């Protein structure tokens, strides 16, 4: 029987299945809530008429793709333009679905040579991008169990260099195979759900938090926070992308201080206001 893609209405996770799936592995996992009204799965034909698709260049060389109304967890896709690079343009995470106009726009921007994601909450319609562009698809090996909708062509271990200065790092924690992507040339890091950004009405960063399970409000363990810190400490960045939003004013010091709180045993998923995380101003020094 032919396999077809089905999206869970509750979380947006896609499965490739020969009939309507019996359940959603992401929602059945402790990190997500179960749907209150039972399982509901949608095909691309179901979703296409009700979605409006959007795209914009959010910072130079990085494009954002998303759709409204929201589907499931409402993941956004990021396209990093890499002119002249052997890896081609890099797509990290994916929107819930792409229309023909969005796919044509990606083609006009140079297509996709490399596709990757942090963890299942950011997978979106990776399967659709793979079918259309046939890129190299990279997923950290511990998360292969969640990739039923697409074929991983390049599982990787603790660190994977896509090109010099564009590197995937395994963090674990939120998911066993959770990973982040650091773009040194742009001072940007794609953090998946290693961090949650709370933005104010102007779109500026107001608070930071991290969690093992957001819906169940389960914090990271101290050792998981230590692993996060060990990775973030080695990276230079001020721009942060999650599967859902981005902020261009994120102090690395605030990220490290948040993780220090977790390591010290202040196990919590509550957002910490960023001004509380910034280093104090010392006499004779700027903050």
JOMO-V509090 format. One record per residue. N is the residue number from 0. RES is the residue in one small letter. SS is DSSP state (2 for helix, 1 for strand, 0 for the rest). PHI is phi as a letter, one per 20 degrees, with the letter a starting at -180 (999 if undefined). Layout:
n = (N & N)
res = (RES & RES)
ss = (SS & SS)
phi = (PHI & PHI)
This chain:
n = (0 & 1 & 2 & 3 & 4 & 5 & 6 & 7 & 8 & 9 & 10 & 11 & 12 & 13 & 14 & 15 & 16 & 17 & 18 & 19 & 20 & 21 & 22 & 23 & 24 & 25 & 26 & 27 & 28 & 29 & 30 & 31 & 32 & 33 & 34 & 35 & 36 & 37 & 38 & 39 & 40 & 41 & 42 & 43 & 44 & 45 & 46 & 47 & 48 & 49 & 50 & 51 & 52 & 53 & 54 & 55 & 56 & 57 & 58 & 59 & 60 & 61 & 62 & 63 & 64 & 65 & 66 & 67 & 68 & 69 & 70 & 71 & 72 & 73 & 74 & 75 & 76 & 77 & 78 & 79 & 80 & 81 & 82 & 83 & 84 & 85 & 86 & 87 & 88 & 89 & 90 & 91 & 92 & 93 & 94 & 95 & 96 & 97 & 98 & 99 & 100 & 101 & 102 & 103 & 104 & 105 & 106 & 107 & 108 & 109 & 110 & 111 & 112 & 113 & 114 & 115 & 116 & 117 & 118 & 119 & 120 & 121 & 122 & 123 & 124 & 125 & 126 & 127 & 128 & 129 & 130 & 131 & 132 & 133 & 134 & 135 & 136 & 137 & 138 & 139 & 140 & 141 & 142 & 143 & 144 & 145 & 146 & 147 & 148 & 149 & 150 & 151 & 152 & 153 & 154 & 155 & 156 & 157 & 158 & 159 & 160 & 161 & 162 & 163 & 164 & 165 & 166 & 167 & 168 & 169 & 170 & 171 & 172 & 173 & 174 & 175 & 176 & 177 & 178 & 179 & 180 & 181 & 182 & 183 & 184 & 185 & 186 & 187 & 188 & 189 & 190 & 191 & 192 & 193 & 194 & 195 & 196 & 197 & 198 & 199 & 200 & 201 & 202 & 203 & 204 & 205 & 206 & 207 & 208 & 209 & 210 & 211 & 212 & 213 & 214 & 215 & 216 & 217 & 218 & 219 & 220 & 221 & 222 & 223 & 224 & 225 & 226 & 227 & 228 & 229 & 230 & 231 & 232 & 233 & 234 & 235 & 236 & 237 & 238 & 239 & 240 & 241 & 242 & 243 & 244 & 245 & 246 & 247 & 248 & 249 & 250 & 251 & 252 & 253 & 254 & 255 & 256 & 257 & 258 & 259 & 260 & 261 & 262 & 263 & 264 & 265 & 266 & 267 & 268 & 269 & 270 & 271 & 272 & 273 & 274 & 275 & 276 & 277 & 278 & 279 & 280 & 281 & 282 & 283 & 284 & 285 & 286)
res = (x & x & x & x & x & x & x & x & x & x & x & x & x & x & x & x & x & x & x & x & x & x & x & x & x & x & x & x & x & x & x & x & x & x & x & x & x & x & x & x & x & x & x & x & x & x & x & x & x & x & x & x & x & x & x & x & x & x & x & x & x & x & x & x & x & x & x & x & x & x & x & x & x & x & x & x & x & x & x & x & x & x & x & x & x & x & x & x & x & x & x & x & x & x & x & x & x & x & x & x & x & x & x & x & x & x & x & x & x & x & x & x & x & x & x & x & x & x & x & x & x & x & x & x & x & x & x & x & x & x & x & x & x & x & x & x & x & x & x & x & x & x & x & x & x & x & x & x & x & x & x & x & x & x & x & x & x & x & x & x & x & x & x & x & x & x & x & x & x & x & x & x & x & x & x & x & x & x & x & x & x & x & x & x & x & x & x & x & x & x & x & x & x & x & x & x & x & x & x & x & x & x & x & x & x & x & x & x & x & x & x & x & x & x & x & x & x & x & x & x & x & x & x & x & x & x & x & x & x & x & x & x & x & x & x & x & x & x & x & x & x & x & x & x & x & x & x & x & x & x & x & x & x & x & x & x & x & x & x & x & x & x & x & x & x & x & x & x & x & x & x & x & x & x & x & x & x & x & x & x & x & x & x & x & x & x & x)
ss = (0 & 0 & 0 & 1 & 1 & 1 & 1 & 1 & 0 & 0 & 0 & 0 & 0 & 1 & 1 & 1 & 1 & 0 & 0 & 0 & 0 & 0 & 0 & 0 & 2 & 2 & 2 & 2 & 0 & 0 & 0 & 0 & 0 & 0 & 0 & 0 & 0 & 0 & 0 & 0 & 1 & 1 & 0 & 2 & 2 & 2 & 2 & 2 & 0 & 0 & 0 & 1 & 1 & 1 & 1 & 1 & 1 & 1 & 1 & 0 & 0 & 1 & 1 & 1 & 1 & 1 & 1 & 1 & 0 & 0 & 0 & 0 & 0 & 0 & 0 & 0 & 1 & 1 & 1 & 1 & 0 & 0 & 0 & 0 & 0 & 0 & 0 & 0 & 0 & 1 & 1 & 1 & 0 & 0 & 0 & 0 & 0 & 0 & 0 & 2 & 2 & 2 & 2 & 2 & 2 & 2 & 2 & 2 & 0 & 0 & 0 & 0 & 0 & 1 & 1 & 1 & 0 & 0 & 0 & 2 & 2 & 2 & 0 & 0 & 0 & 2 & 2 & 2 & 2 & 2 & 2 & 2 & 2 & 0 & 0 & 1 & 1 & 1 & 1 & 1 & 2 & 2 & 2 & 2 & 2 & 2 & 0 & 0 & 0 & 0 & 0 & 0 & 0 & 1 & 1 & 1 & 0 & 0 & 1 & 1 & 1 & 1 & 1 & 0 & 0 & 1 & 1 & 1 & 1 & 1 & 0 & 0 & 0 & 0 & 0 & 0 & 0 & 0 & 1 & 1 & 1 & 1 & 1 & 0 & 0 & 0 & 0 & 1 & 1 & 1 & 0 & 0 & 0 & 0 & 0 & 1 & 1 & 1 & 1 & 0 & 0 & 0 & 0 & 0 & 1 & 1 & 1 & 1 & 1 & 0 & 0 & 0 & 1 & 0 & 0 & 0 & 0 & 1 & 0 & 0 & 0 & 2 & 2 & 2 & 2 & 2 & 2 & 2 & 2 & 2 & 2 & 2 & 0 & 0 & 0 & 0 & 0 & 0 & 1 & 1 & 1 & 0 & 0 & 0 & 0 & 1 & 1 & 0 & 0 & 0 & 0 & 2 & 2 & 2 & 2 & 2 & 2 & 2 & 2 & 2 & 2 & 2 & 2 & 0 & 0 & 0 & 0 & 0 & 0 & 0 & 0 & 1 & 1 & 2 & 2 & 2 & 2 & 0 & 0 & 0 & 0 & 0 & 0 & 0 & 0 & 0 & 0)
phi = (999 & f & e & c & e & c & d & f & f & f & c & n & f & e & c & e & b & e & b & g & f & f & a & d & f & f & f & f & f & f & f & c & e & f & f & f & d & n & f & b & d & c & e & g & f & f & e & g & f & d & d & d & d & c & b & a & e & e & c & g & n & c & d & d & c & b & c & c & f & f & d & l & f & m & f & d & d & d & d & e & f & c & f & n & e & f & f & m & g & d & d & c & m & b & f & f & a & c & e & f & f & f & f & f & f & f & g & f & e & o & m & c & d & c & c & b & b & f & a & g & f & d & f & l & e & g & g & f & f & f & f & e & d & l & e & f & d & d & c & f & g & f & d & f & f & e & d & f & e & b & d & f & e & b & f & c & d & e & b & b & e & f & b & g & n & c & c & e & c & f & d & m & n & g & c & g & d & g & c & c & d & d & d & f & f & d & m & c & c & e & e & l & d & f & c & d & e & d & d & e & f & e & n & e & f & d & b & c & b & b & b & f & b & f & f & e & l & d & f & f & f & g & f & f & f & f & f & g & f & f & f & f & f & e & d & d & a & c & d & c & d & d & f & c & a & b & b & d & c & e & f & g & f & f & f & f & f & g & f & f & f & f & f & f & o & e & f & b & d & f & f & d & g & g & g & f & d & f & f & f & e & e & g & n & c & f & f)
